[in-house]
Amino acid sequence: MVLTGTQSESITARKLTTAKAMVEAISQEMERDPSIFVMGEDVGSYGGIFSSTAGLLEKFGPQRILDTPISETAFMGLATGAAVEGMRPIVELMFVDFFGVCMDQIYNHMAKIHYESGGNVKVPLVLMTAVGGGYSDGAQHSQCLWGIFAHLPGMKVVVPSNPYDAKGLMISAIRDDNPVIYMFHKGVMGLPWMAKNPHSLGPVPEKPYEVPIGRAAIVRTGNDLTIVTLSMAVHHALDAAEELTKQGIDSEIIDLRSLVPLDREAVLESVAKTGRLLVVDEDYQSFGLTGEITAVVAEKDPRLLKAPVSRLAIPDIPIPYSRTLEYAVLPTAERIVAAAKRVMA
Amino acid sequence: MDNETRLGLYKTMVLSRSFEEAILRDYHADKKPVWDIGAGLIPGEMHLSAGQEPVAAGVCAHLTSDDAISSTHRPHHFAIAHGMDLRLLASEIFGRETGLGKGRGGHMHLFDPTIHFSCSGIVAEGYPSALGVAFAFQRQGKDSVAIAVTGEGGANQGAFHESLNLAALWKLPVVFVIEDNDWAISVPRDASTAIRSNAVRATSYGMRGVRIQDNSVEGVWDAAKTAIEKARAGEGPSLIEVHTVRLWGHFEGDAQAYRNDLDSLIDPIPAYANQLESDGVLSPEMVESIAQDAKSRVEDAFDFAKSSPLPSAAEVERYVFA
């Protein structure tokens, strides 16, 4: 059974933003394990541009919370080397869009050493990075790009959509003996300087807990249509589902939460029930997540489908700056409703 | 420098050369009559370090197995000088299950955690991980050091410059080594590098830099002694550039038509033997017995490798994740 509830599991009334949930996870793990340290640009006194490390410097000091120069290649490699020698680094790449200046250290080194060493060397680290658009930051600061990381072997890839999962996945990522790419959407962080998003605040238990890497969550059950998505688009899909219900369409929503490993069973079980599939993604369309999820069904049994699959992703263009243009390509609730109706037609 | 140390440097260089001569023999043995880089008992690209042994021998003489090396696509001399088990090394090169990486790595991807050895096939990209190893040593309260190796071509990579700055900034126990063999594959140094000595670059990043002009193993030994002692004492990184020589091609099969210096190359091993003989440290009989000893160790390793099983294709997916 894939129904691994998120917020529903929690009975606490305490609510945190996603950013605060991440920080709490890191802080609790750092108290438990002295080999953990945090490194990146502006993770110290600033507390992370997206508040992912707020307050950690005050608590753990500059020996464990390290501001780096703008030298991503050097500090990504530093993280790998330190992990090889038994430490457990958490390294922040401020925007995922910056992977281009340091990708060799990521995909050719941190991701491959375990395999190349025949399993003799482990690289336990967390690479956390901000993704996503919706606030007119233009083509170089608004991408998701998780498809690239999930495509390349040797990295686990997790993408929390809410505070509960943000804490549990961070703890799981820190405890994992592999490189884990932890991709948080700026729109779910609960930042005071972005449009208020009700989904960025949610119940989070105080005690440490793990959300298992590789398990999707069914965040809404339904019988007519399966919507597979992740991250910020989960919330757009939930909003869309409200509207679809009014139009007599009962949709089931799967929050993938992990891309590597991918919970294929969750997708297949749901599609076996609904017979219809819409994949929604804030990453680019071609050669990406939407195609991969479609292939999961096509390879298993295309007869599960009563209608052709529909994909809603960023069309293969750079993310535009102007708000009217950007919102024409983001997977908004309105666009999800329209896509869902096409699948049901 | 005492005689025992000098003999030790010589023996290390001979062992490395002996190992690579055996690779040369076996690598080319079954690629005839039609050359196929992917064929034979040793398939794939093969970058040999003959001529560059003084760099590895001179540096590694100051290290123990608690110290780390991050080497390059041309890693054998450093692996051997740092004490890597020759059987495990040979087996990996032959792609066997008994190799360091169980046949998943190959000669450019050698990882031996027992001696903190790694290397990278991407030019200069082994520098950053050496910083991390050094960072861990520092945080763990050890006095171990990390050696980062690249070539003169690699000194023009961004990774090189980022690493020097960060290591100096955080006073990491790293010694950066540049093997200047004059050639970045086919591009000569004067066509790639705007300055004559990379020691200048070290200075500009706030660390001591030296250039050793003559491929002298004793010169390397002296410079490395200072740099490594400094790193162990918590005084931060240094850089050593050695003007060395690439006796053979960039990779096996490289015809080297671009090269105009082949007639003037000096092989550092017989040169050092002559020096030691004239100083009365080495005799012709000793030269012979050292060569024989190296050869028998190498042949033992090669026999072990060749008689070891190949990895099972059914296990190709193992070790992607821990």
Interface residues (C-beta under 8 A of the other chain):
Chain A: F37 Q63 T68 P69 S71 T73 A74 F75 M76 G77 L78 A79 T80 G81 A82 A83 V84 E85 G86 M87 P89 V101 D104 Q105 N108 H109 K112 I113 H114 Y115 E116 S117 G118 G119 N120 V121 K122 P124 P153 G154 K156 D177 N178
Chain B: A68 S70 G99 L100 G101 K102 G103 R104 G105 G106 H109 F111 D112 P113 H116 S118 S120 I122 E125 Y127 P128 S129 A130 L131 G132 V133 A134 F135 A136 F137 R139 Q140 A146 G158 A159 E162 S163 N165 L166 L169 R318 Y319 V320 F321 A322
